[in-house]
Amino acid sequence: MIRRFLEWAVRGRTSRLMRRPFAVVTIADGGLAVADPDAHAVHLFDTARNRYKRITRAGREPLLSPVGLASDGNGRLYVSDSMARRVSVFSDGGKWRGDLDLPPLGRPTGLAYDRTHRFLWIVDTAEHHLIRFEPATGEARIIGRRGTGPGEFNYPVSVAVDRAGTVYVGDSMNFRIQVLGPEGRFLGAFGEPGTVAGRFDKIKGVAVDSEGHIYVVDALHDVIQIFDRRGSLLTVVGGSGTGPGEFWLPAGIHIDDDRIFVADSANHRLQILTFLGDRGTENDLG
């Protein structure tokens, strides 16, 4: 059912619905939320009922540039608005619940929800740090600062959390993925700049599957690179184009039940993939 509906969402009404899909997350009953900054909206696809709705306001304020999404699995949808400098909370049905009380934000972007420890992780790209927010208490803790050392960031853009609460950060201008513990302690990092497979040019989204594979979107080369837990490259998927499995400036990525949802931004669509294992890699990315 979900695949059939998503084919409709991707192909049947894409040009009318999605201008520049940037982030995607699954919500209740297998539904999907898609952040679209060019449409100043979050699209809600109700896959169970084949219904569509869009969020365009956070209370009385319009959405300006929604770029990040996270769901707590209990009916709360978090939306980061990079231009409005806020993170808002909605129901899965799109009803505004309020804005989070956070330290002053420069440009909030990537979001991820840790369902094990019940933390919301917020990337602030302009401030070069993360915020770990605890919805139950309202406590917000700043993690990191600008720099090139362990636990320091240079324009971070994305974040993902695995089932154990381990945090993976797309540290874009340090050309690496940093790995943190649930408390924010540095655990490791991998990556360096370059055009060969296993290196990064323009990190966008990051995600983790149930086996601990780490997926990193490189928008400059229109590919997704897949790594094991140690940061060793397993394979590269994608390439520039408009066909199935090809991308044009891909951005956000989300994994649910090992279904891989990719915001194929400049192709104005979502793509749904399944990882079939290591098929080998090429020496370069384009």
C-alpha positions in Angstrom: 0.0 0.0 0.0 2.7 2.5 0.9 4.7 1.8 -2.2 1.7 2.2 -4.4 0.7 5.5 -2.8 4.3 6.8 -2.9 4.4 6.1 -6.6 1.4 8.3 -6.9 3.0 11.0 -4.7 6.2 10.9 -6.6 4.9 10.7 -10.2 1.3 11.7 -10.3 1.2 15.1 -8.6 4.9 15.9 -8.0 5.1 19.0 -10.1 2.1 20.5 -8.4 2.9 19.5 -4.9 6.6 19.6 -4.3 8.9 22.4 -5.4 12.1 21.5 -3.6 11.7 18.6 -1.2 14.5 19.0 1.4 13.7 16.6 4.3 11.4 13.7 4.8 10.2 11.7 7.8 7.6 9.0 8.4 4.7 9.7 10.7 1.7 7.9 12.1 0.1 5.0 10.1 2.9 5.0 7.6 2.3 8.6 6.5 5.0 10.9 5.3 6.0 14.5 6.1 8.1 16.4 3.5 9.7 19.8 4.2 9.7 22.0 1.2 11.4 25.4 1.7 10.6 26.7 -1.8 6.9 26.1 -1.2 7.2 27.5 2.4 5.3 24.4 3.5 5.5 20.9 5.0 3.6 18.4 2.9 1.7 15.6 4.8 0.8 12.4 2.9 -1.7 10.2 4.6 -0.8 6.9 3.0 -3.6 4.9 4.7 -6.4 7.1 3.3 -4.7 8.5 0.2 -5.1 12.1 1.5 -2.9 15.1 1.3 -2.5 18.2 3.5 0.0 20.9 3.8 1.3 23.0 6.8 2.0 26.6 5.9 1.9 28.3 9.3 3.2 27.9 12.8 0.4 29.4 14.8 0.0 32.9 13.3 3.4 33.0 11.7 4.0 31.7 8.2 6.6 29.0 7.5 9.5 30.7 5.8 12.0 28.0 5.1 11.2 24.6 6.7 14.2 22.4 6.2 14.3 19.8 9.0 11.9 17.2 10.3 11.7 14.7 13.1 8.9 12.6 14.6 8.8 11.2 18.1 6.6 8.3 17.1 3.9 9.5 19.5 2.1 12.0 17.4 4.5 14.9 17.6 6.2 16.3 14.4 9.1 18.7 14.9 9.8 21.3 12.1 12.9 23.5 11.9 12.5 26.8 10.0 16.0 28.1 9.2 14.9 31.6 8.2 12.4 32.1 11.0 15.0 30.7 13.5 12.6 28.4 15.3 11.7 24.8 15.9 7.9 24.2 16.0 5.9 21.3 17.2 2.8 20.0 15.3 0.6 17.0 15.6 0.9 14.3 12.9 -2.2 15.8 11.4 -0.7 19.2 11.1 -2.1 21.1 14.1 0.4 23.5 15.6 1.2 22.8 19.2 3.7 25.5 19.9 7.4 26.5 19.4 10.2 25.1 21.5 11.9 27.3 24.1 15.5 27.1 23.0 18.7 29.1 23.2 18.9 31.8 20.5 19.1 30.1 17.1 21.3 31.2 14.2 20.0 28.8 11.5 18.3 25.6 12.7 18.5 22.9 10.1 18.8 19.1 10.7 16.6 17.4 13.3 16.6 13.8 14.7 14.6 12.3 17.6 16.2 9.7 19.9 13.3 7.5 20.9 15.4 5.5 23.3 16.5 8.5 25.5 13.7 10.8 24.3 16.0 13.6 23.2 15.5 15.9 20.2 18.7 16.7 18.4 18.9 20.1 16.6 21.6 21.2 14.3 22.3 24.9 14.3 24.4 25.4 11.2 25.2 29.1 11.7 26.3 28.6 15.3 28.3 25.5 14.5 26.8 23.4 17.3 24.1 21.0 18.2 21.3 21.4 20.8 20.1 18.4 22.7 16.6 19.2 23.8 14.6 17.1 26.3 10.9 17.6 25.6 9.8 16.2 29.0 11.7 18.8 31.0 12.4 21.6 28.5 16.1 21.3 29.2 18.3 22.4 26.3 22.1 21.6 26.2 24.5 23.0 23.6 27.0 20.4 22.2 30.1 21.5 20.4 31.6 24.7 19.0 33.2 25.9 15.8 36.5 24.1 15.0 38.2 21.2 13.4 38.9 19.1 16.5 36.9 16.2 17.9 33.4 17.3 18.9 33.9 20.6 17.1 31.9 21.5 14.0 32.2 23.7 10.9 28.8 24.3 9.3 27.1 21.1 10.4 23.9 20.4 8.4 22.4 17.1 9.4 21.9 14.6 12.2 20.7 11.0 12.7 20.3 8.8 15.7 20.4 5.0 15.8 18.4 2.6 18.0 21.1 2.8 20.8 21.0 6.6 20.8 24.3 7.0 19.0 24.4 10.3 17.1 25.8 10.9 13.6 26.4 14.4 12.5 27.0 15.6 8.9 29.9 18.1 9.6 29.8 19.6 6.1 32.8 22.0 5.9 35.0 19.6 7.9 34.0 17.0 5.3 33.3 14.3 7.8 30.7 12.4 9.8 31.2 12.8 13.5 29.8 10.2 15.9 28.6 11.1 19.4 27.2 9.3 22.4 23.7 10.1 23.7 25.2 12.5 26.2 27.1 14.3 23.4 30.6 12.8 24.0 32.8 12.4 21.0 33.2 8.8 19.9 34.8 9.0 16.5 34.7 10.5 13.0 35.3 9.4 9.4 35.7 11.2 6.1 37.8 13.8 4.3 37.4 16.0 1.3 37.7 14.6 -2.2 36.0 13.3 -5.3 36.8 9.6 -4.9 34.4 7.1 -3.3 34.5 7.3 0.5 35.3 11.0 0.5 32.9 14.0 0.7 32.3 17.2 -1.3 28.9 18.4 -0.2 27.4 16.5 2.7 23.6 16.9 3.0 21.5 14.2 4.7 22.7 11.4 7.0 20.7 8.3 8.2 21.3 4.9 9.8 19.6 1.6 9.1 18.8 -1.2 11.5 22.1 -2.9 10.9 24.1 0.2 11.6 24.9 1.1 8.1 25.5 4.9 7.8 24.1 6.6 4.7 25.5 9.9 3.6 24.0 12.1 0.8 26.6 14.0 -1.3 24.6 16.5 -3.2 27.5 17.7 -5.4 27.9 14.2 -7.0 24.2 13.2 -6.7 25.0 10.0 -4.8 24.4 8.3 -1.5 27.5 6.7 0.1 27.0 3.8 2.5 29.4 3.0 5.3 29.7 0.4 8.0 29.9 1.2 11.7 33.7 1.6 11.4 33.4 4.2 8.7 34.5 1.8 5.9 32.8 2.4 2.6 30.4 -0.4 1.5 29.0 1.0 -1.7 27.8 4.1 -3.6 24.4 4.4 -5.1 22.9 6.9 -7.5 24.4 9.3 -9.9 23.2 12.3 -11.8 20.0 12.0 -13.8 16.2 11.9 -13.7 15.6 8.2 -14.0 14.8 5.8 -11.1 17.7 5.6 -8.7 19.3 8.7 -10.1 19.4 12.0 -8.3 19.7 15.7 -8.9 20.9 17.7 -5.8 19.5 15.1 -3.3 19.1 16.5 0.2 17.4 14.8 3.1 17.3 11.0 3.7 15.3 9.0 6.2 15.1 5.3 7.0 12.2 3.5 8.5 11.9 -0.3 8.6 14.9 -0.3 6.2 12.9 1.6 3.6 15.1 4.5 2.4 13.3 7.7 1.6 15.4 10.3 -0.3 14.4 13.9 -0.9 15.5 14.2 -4.6 15.4 18.0 -4.4 16.0 19.3 -7.9 14.0 16.4 -9.4 11.0 17.6 -7.3 10.3 14.1 -6.0 10.9 11.5 -3.4 12.5 8.2 -4.1 12.2 5.0 -2.1 15.1 2.5 -2.1 16.1 -0.7 -0.4 19.7 -1.6 0.5 20.5 -5.0 -1.0 24.1 -5.3 0.3 27.6 -4.5 -0.9 27.8 -4.6 -4.7 31.3 -3.0 -4.9 32.4 0.5 -5.5 33.9 2.7 -8.2 37.1 4.7 -7.8 35.5 8.1 -8.2 32.1 9.8 -7.8 31.8 11.4 -11.2 
